[in-house]
Amino acid sequence: MQIQELYLLYQQSPSVQTDTRKLKAGDLFFALKGDNFNGNRFAKEAFDKGAAAVVVDEETGIEDKRLFRVENVLVALQQLAKHHRLQFNTSPTGRQVPFLAITGSNGKTTTKELIHAVLSSHFKTSTTEGNLNNHIGIPLTLLKVPADAVIAVIEMGANHQKEIASYCTYTLPTHGLINNIGKAHLEGFGGIEGVKKGKGELYDFIRETGGTIFMNNDLDYLHEMSRGIEHKITYGTQDAQTTGIIKSSDPFLSVDITSNKEIRTIQTHLVGDYNLPNVLAAVSVGLHFKVPSQKIKEAIENYIPSNSRSQMLEKDTNHIILDAYNANPSSMKLAIENFAKLQASKKVVMLGAMAELGAESLDEHKAIIEQLQKESWEQVVLVGGDFLKTAHPFLSFENSDKAKNWFDSQGFKNTHILIKGSRSMKMEKIII
């Protein structure tokens, strides 16, 4: 009953907030709590700022009919998101609004952004903002889907099993895409097989509900994981409905779409040939939903990466590849391989340590060092974490602040620089 009452208030002012510092008059405030914060303590402040309703799960001493006391605020937020999601099972036109869920180990945000660019060029499309892809971000994302949306794209991140499955219970995706399985969050998943199982929970939901998946046909393990799913739309370099190959990638990726003469070549602003599957996924989704070919091409070509993801920056006379939003052994390996192939006379590598690798962490850092030693670099700098526990011939610093001090003192000119590391290392600070 409370969810229906909350939803009526939400419909009057469809804006939800979990932080009173960002709250506007008319918002619904959900008093979430965690290890280091308790939103219940800010209930009065929320009302003072004009909240239309406040949802709490502790005694606040406030007497107000707009105060909703629930057993668990987070669960209530997710239930409200599901209630809103269910409204799209039948749109004003009488058709079900597609909800495409995207997960994977590497590049899922870039894939999501490319797909959103393609779909929004032709339809009213709603998508995950930034990386709001967890148990709080996903319900907030769902509650931002406007009533007139034609399609929604939802990113799902996870670092342990049963997480994707829980997201599916209120996102209710009609379509799914796992872009790859890599060595990410090994500590939480319990190894690479655990990653497959955890990410595969999206396929499990699609299988059970008769939905459709977009699948990279080049990845054998996705064939195994997708057994029993009837509706598959494939993309890849060959033997798929949408095919494409790398035309060039020095430094920006150019793709030849070999299965569609109307699109042909797509010149992207993405650095790295590892972005080929991301581009093909966006083309595949666009074609499936009947976005005109020219719009697909233009949308991908006009997409410029941001937020430290495969960015090419120019600073003075230097060219900097900033890919420091996150890192795991799979993405780190690909980034180094791509940088090694780049045609440049002076190349500097600056890598921050990788997080959440558990018992395999030291070995994975050693493997990255061994890979670096196979190439010739102007300089290599390793920062923090298990890089500090491993013997190597390269420069080493405790944190990105100290690495920045070194970098600023070098006076590099006409140099190509790769900067990559896990989010916790804040490697982007080196060039700020």
C-alpha positions in Angstrom: 0.0 0.0 0.0 2.8 2.4 0.9 4.5 1.9 -2.5 1.3 2.8 -4.3 1.0 5.9 -2.2 4.6 6.8 -2.8 4.1 6.3 -6.5 1.2 8.7 -6.6 3.5 11.3 -5.0 6.3 10.3 -7.4 4.0 10.8 -10.4 3.3 14.4 -9.3 7.0 15.2 -9.0 9.1 12.4 -10.5 12.3 13.1 -8.8 14.0 11.0 -6.2 17.0 12.0 -4.0 19.2 10.2 -1.5 21.3 13.1 -0.5 19.8 16.2 1.1 22.6 18.3 -0.2 21.2 17.8 -3.7 17.5 17.8 -2.7 15.1 20.2 -4.4 11.6 21.1 -3.4 9.1 18.4 -4.5 11.7 15.6 -4.4 11.1 12.3 -2.7 13.8 11.7 -0.1 14.9 8.1 0.7 17.0 8.0 3.9 19.5 5.3 2.9 22.1 4.2 5.4 25.5 2.5 5.2 28.6 1.8 7.2 29.5 5.5 7.4 26.2 7.4 7.0 22.6 7.3 8.1 20.1 9.2 6.1 17.5 8.9 8.8 19.3 11.7 10.6 18.5 14.1 7.8 14.7 13.5 7.6 13.9 16.9 9.2 16.4 18.7 6.9 14.7 17.0 3.9 11.3 18.4 5.0 12.8 21.8 5.6 14.1 21.8 2.0 10.7 21.0 0.7 10.7 17.2 0.2 7.3 16.0 -1.0 7.8 12.8 1.1 10.5 11.3 3.3 11.1 7.5 3.6 12.8 6.3 6.7 13.4 3.0 8.5 14.2 4.3 12.0 12.3 6.4 14.6 12.8 10.1 13.8 10.4 11.8 16.2 8.8 13.6 13.3 5.0 13.7 13.1 4.1 14.3 9.4 1.7 12.4 7.1 4.3 12.7 4.4 6.8 10.6 6.5 6.8 7.0 5.4 8.3 4.5 7.9 9.3 1.2 6.2 11.2 -1.8 7.2 14.1 -1.1 4.9 14.6 2.1 2.9 16.8 0.5 0.2 14.2 -2.3 -0.4 11.5 0.4 -0.6 13.5 2.3 -3.2 13.9 -0.8 -5.3 10.2 -1.7 -4.9 9.2 1.8 -6.1 11.6 1.4 -9.1 10.0 -1.9 -9.9 6.5 -0.4 -9.7 7.6 2.3 -12.1 9.2 -0.2 -14.4 6.0 -2.2 -14.6 4.2 0.8 -16.1 6.2 0.3 -19.3 5.0 -3.2 -20.0 2.3 -1.5 -22.1 3.2 1.9 -23.5 0.6 4.5 -24.8 1.1 3.0 -28.2 0.1 -0.4 -26.9 3.6 -1.9 -27.3 6.0 -3.0 -24.6 8.9 -0.7 -24.1 12.2 -2.6 -24.5 14.6 -2.5 -21.5 18.1 -3.5 -22.5 20.4 -4.5 -19.7 24.2 -4.4 -20.3 26.9 -6.0 -18.2 30.4 -7.4 -18.6 33.9 -7.1 -17.3 35.5 -4.6 -19.6 34.1 -1.7 -21.6 30.4 -2.0 -20.5 30.1 1.7 -19.9 31.6 2.6 -23.3 29.3 0.0 -24.9 26.3 1.5 -23.0 27.2 5.1 -24.1 27.6 4.0 -27.8 24.3 2.2 -27.8 22.6 5.2 -26.1 24.1 7.5 -28.7 22.7 5.3 -31.5 19.3 4.8 -30.1 18.8 8.4 -29.0 19.5 9.6 -32.5 16.2 8.1 -33.5 14.1 7.4 -30.3 13.4 8.9 -26.9 15.9 6.9 -25.0 16.7 6.8 -21.3 19.9 5.4 -20.0 22.2 5.0 -16.9 23.9 8.3 -16.1 27.7 7.8 -15.6 28.2 4.6 -13.7 25.1 4.5 -11.5 25.1 0.7 -12.0 24.7 -0.8 -8.6 22.0 -1.6 -6.0 21.3 2.1 -5.5 22.2 3.5 -8.9 20.0 1.1 -10.9 16.7 1.8 -9.1 17.5 5.6 -9.3 18.1 5.1 -13.0 14.8 3.3 -13.5 13.0 6.1 -11.7 14.4 8.6 -14.1 12.9 6.8 -17.1 10.3 9.3 -18.4 6.7 8.1 -19.2 7.2 8.8 -22.9 10.5 6.8 -23.2 10.5 4.5 -26.3 13.5 2.4 -25.0 15.7 2.2 -21.9 19.3 1.1 -21.6 20.4 0.0 -18.1 24.0 -0.7 -17.1 24.6 -3.4 -14.5 27.9 -3.6 -12.6 28.6 -6.4 -10.1 31.4 -7.7 -7.9 29.8 -10.9 -6.5 27.4 -13.6 -7.5 23.6 -13.1 -7.2 24.0 -9.4 -7.7 22.9 -9.3 -11.4 20.1 -11.7 -10.5 18.8 -9.3 -7.9 18.9 -6.3 -10.3 16.9 -8.3 -12.8 14.0 -8.7 -10.3 13.2 -5.1 -10.6 14.8 -4.0 -13.9 12.9 -6.8 -15.7 15.0 -6.6 -18.9 13.5 -7.7 -22.2 16.9 -7.6 -23.9 20.4 -8.4 -22.5 24.0 -7.9 -23.6 27.1 -9.3 -21.9 30.0 -7.7 -23.7 32.8 -10.0 -22.3 34.0 -11.9 -19.3 37.4 -10.9 -17.9 39.5 -10.9 -14.8 37.6 -8.3 -12.9 36.5 -8.4 -9.2 38.1 -11.8 -8.8 38.0 -11.5 -5.0 34.3 -11.1 -4.8 33.4 -13.5 -7.6 35.8 -16.2 -6.4 37.8 -16.6 -9.7 37.1 -16.4 -13.4 34.4 -19.2 -13.3 32.7 -17.2 -10.6 32.7 -14.1 -12.9 31.1 -16.2 -15.7 28.4 -17.4 -13.3 27.8 -14.0 -11.9 27.6 -12.1 -15.2 25.7 -15.1 -16.7 22.8 -14.3 -14.3 21.6 -11.8 -16.9 21.4 -14.6 -19.5 19.6 -16.8 -16.9 16.8 -14.1 -16.6 16.6 -13.7 -20.3 16.4 -17.4 -20.8 13.6 -17.8 -18.2 11.5 -14.9 -19.6 11.9 -15.5 -23.3 13.8 -12.3 -24.0 16.5 -11.5 -26.6 20.2 -11.2 -26.3 22.8 -9.4 -28.4 25.9 -11.6 -28.4 29.5 -11.2 -29.6 29.8 -14.3 -31.8 33.6 -14.2 -31.6 33.6 -15.2 -27.9 33.2 -19.0 -27.6 32.3 -18.9 -23.9 29.2 -16.8 -24.7 28.0 -19.6 -26.9 28.2 -22.0 -24.0 26.7 -19.5 -21.5 23.8 -18.7 -23.8 22.6 -22.2 -24.4 18.8 -22.4 -24.3 18.2 -18.8 -25.2 16.1 -18.8 -28.3 16.3 -15.2 -29.5 19.9 -14.2 -30.3 21.1 -11.2 -32.3 24.8 -11.7 -33.2 27.7 -9.5 -34.0 31.4 -10.1 -34.5 34.2 -10.2 -37.0 32.7 -13.1 -39.0 29.7 -15.5 -39.1 27.4 -13.0 -37.4 24.4 -10.9 -38.4 26.5 -7.7 -38.0 30.1 -8.0 -38.9 33.0 -5.6 -39.0 36.8 -5.4 -38.9 39.4 -2.9 -37.9 40.5 -0.6 -40.7 43.0 1.3 -38.6 43.7 2.2 -35.0 46.6 4.6 -34.8 45.5 6.2 -32.6 41.7 6.4 -33.2 39.8 3.3 -34.2 38.3 3.1 -37.7 35.9 0.2 -38.4 34.8 -1.3 -41.7 31.2 -2.7 -41.3 31.4 -5.6 -43.7 27.8 -6.7 -43.3 26.1 -3.3 -44.2 27.0 -1.4 -47.3 25.0 1.6 -46.2 27.2 2.2 -43.1 30.6 1.0 -44.5 33.3 2.8 -42.6 32.9 4.3 -39.1 35.7 6.7 -37.9 35.5 6.8 -34.1 37.1 9.0 -31.4 37.9 5.9 -29.4 41.5 4.8 -28.7 42.3 1.1 -28.9 41.3 -1.7 -31.2 39.7 -3.4 -28.1 36.8 -1.1 -28.7 35.8 -2.9 -31.9 33.3 -5.2 -30.2 31.8 -2.1 -28.4 31.2 -0.4 -31.8 29.8 -3.6 -33.4 27.4 -4.0 -30.4 26.1 -0.5 -31.0 25.6 -1.1 -34.7 23.9 -4.4 -34.0 21.5 -2.9 -31.5 20.7 0.0 -33.7 20.0 -2.2 -36.7 17.8 -4.5 -34.7 15.7 -1.6 -33.5 15.5 -0.1 -37.0 17.6 3.0 -36.5 18.5 4.3 -40.0 22.0 3.3 -41.1 23.2 6.9 -41.6 22.1 7.8 -38.1 23.9 4.8 -36.6 27.1 5.9 -38.4 26.9 9.5 -37.4 26.0 8.8 -33.8 29.1 6.6 -33.3 31.4 9.0 -35.1 30.1 11.9 -33.1 30.6 10.1 -29.7 33.5 11.5 -27.8 34.6 9.5 -24.7 34.9 11.2 -21.4 35.4 10.5 -17.7 38.9 8.9 -18.2 37.7 6.2 -20.5 39.8 5.6 -23.6 40.4 9.4 -24.0 43.1 10.8 -26.2 44.2 14.2 -24.7 46.7 16.7 -26.0 48.7 18.6 -23.5 51.4 20.9 -24.8 53.2 18.7 -27.4 52.3 15.4 -25.7 49.6 12.9 -26.5 48.0 11.3 -23.5 45.8 8.2 -23.5 43.8 8.5 -20.3 42.1 5.2 -19.5 42.1 5.5 -15.7 38.5 5.0 -14.8 39.1 1.4 -13.9 41.5 -1.5 -14.5 41.7 -5.3 -14.2 44.2 -7.8 -15.7 42.2 -8.2 -18.9 41.8 -4.5 -19.6 45.3 -3.7 -18.5 46.8 -6.3 -20.9 44.8 -5.0 -23.8 45.7 -1.4 -23.1 49.4 -2.2 -23.1 49.1 -4.3 -26.3 47.4 -1.4 -28.0 49.9 1.2 -26.8 52.8 -1.0 -27.9 51.4 -1.1 -31.5 51.0 2.7 -31.6 53.4 4.4 -34.1 55.4 6.8 -31.9 59.0 7.4 -31.1 58.7 8.1 -27.4 56.2 6.2 -25.2 55.8 6.4 -21.5 53.7 4.0 -19.5 52.2 5.0 -16.1 50.1 2.2 -14.5 48.3 2.2 -11.2 47.7 -1.0 -9.3 44.7 -3.2 -9.8 42.1 -3.7 -7.0 39.8 -6.5 -5.9 41.8 -9.4 -7.2 42.0 -11.3 -4.0 44.5 -14.2 -3.7 45.5 -13.8 -7.4 46.5 -10.2 -7.1 50.2 -10.6 -6.7 50.5 -13.0 -9.6 48.4 -10.8 -11.9 50.6 -7.8 -11.1 53.7 -9.9 -11.9 52.1 -10.9 -15.2 51.6 -7.2 -16.2 55.3 -6.5 -15.3 56.4 -9.4 -17.5 54.3 -8.1 -20.3 55.9 -4.6 -20.0 59.4 -6.1 -20.1 58.8 -7.6 -23.5 58.5 -4.1 -25.1 60.7 -1.1 -25.4 59.5 2.1 -23.6 61.0 5.5 -22.9 59.9 5.1 -19.3 57.6 2.9 -17.2 56.1 4.1 -13.9 54.2 1.7 -11.6 52.1 3.1 -8.8 50.8 1.7 -5.5 49.2 -1.6 -4.4 50.8 -4.9 -5.3 53.2 -3.2 -7.8 55.1 -2.2 -4.7 55.4 -5.8 -3.6 56.9 -7.1 -6.8 60.5 -6.9 -8.0 60.9 -5.0 -11.3 63.3 -2.7 -13.0 60.9 0.2 -13.4 60.2 3.4 -11.4 57.8 3.0 -8.6 55.8 5.4 -6.4 53.4 4.9 -3.5 50.5 6.9 -4.9 49.5 9.1 -7.8 50.4 12.3 -6.0 54.1 11.3 -5.9 53.8 10.0 -9.5 52.5 13.4 -10.5 55.4 15.2 -8.9 57.8 13.1 -10.9 55.8 13.6 -14.1 55.7 17.3 -13.7 59.5 17.4 -13.2 60.3 15.5 -16.4 59.3 18.2 -19.0 58.2 15.6 -21.5 57.8 16.8 -25.1 56.5 15.1 -28.2 55.8 12.0 -26.1 52.9 9.5 -26.1 51.8 8.6 -22.6 49.5 5.8 -21.4 47.9 6.4 -18.0 45.8 3.6 -16.6 44.8 2.1 -13.2 42.0 1.1 -10.9 39.6 3.9 -9.7 41.1 3.8 -6.2 44.5 4.8 -7.6 43.2 8.1 -9.0 45.7 8.1 -11.8 44.0 11.0 -13.6 45.5 13.3 -10.9 48.9 12.9 -12.7 47.8 15.3 -15.5 45.5 17.6 -13.6 
